[in-house]
């Protein structure tokens, strides 16, 4: 079974890499064709349906031992939001950092970093698989997202959770990521504030990053500032469900 899981991870990483090359590098004409984008969308939807059909909702990503933790864990994506606001927060050890949960909820709520650290925590040692081709094992501690959903009480029409981040690209676009509402309740989905027993550093997403363990690395949003529950992703960002998805990556990157 372990070999089968590894083969599936490698296949998905390869497929994502191919899609990224086609959409972002050398095949611009092809990627602009409606039929090609539609084909990729159908393939992604089929992948999600098949995986959800054959994988139990709460099936866990493999967890490892302390001795398996990687000596080096690369920082994926942006390694510093680089804004004056974020720098001020970091200088004050993120004491003023707050994460509101809004949108389609009965009781909007907001938590400080200290609030989150005071809640029951989960620790897990898991493997991070990056679409760039590398993997590393790290130990994460944080608050299970399901524990944050109970007090806000999502409305029946809520279908997705959108995670907004402190990153802003050169064109002023805000980094964001999203997941299906049901994935918020997976026991390994968390807002992490520690890595390998230490507070998150800036390159790895301080003070809070999403851990979405059954998905590829670009789904693990860093520098989380706000969470919004919505019925549709169509009117958010580029309408594809995430910053990298707007650039051509798949929305469902399950492994």
Secondary structure, 3 states (H helix, E strand, C coil): CHHHHHHHHHHHHHHHHHHHHHHHHHCHHHHCCHHHHHHHHHHHHHHHHHHHHHCCCCCCCCCCCHHHCCCCCCCCCCCCCCCHHHHHHHHCCCCCCEEEEEECECCCEEEEHHHHHCCCCEEEEEEEECCCCCEEEEEEEEEEHHHHHHHHCECCCCCEEEEEEEEECCCCCEEEEEEEHHHHCCCCCEEEEEECCEECCHHHCCCCEEECCCECHHHCCCCEEEEEEECCCCCCCCCCCCHHHHCCCCCCCEC
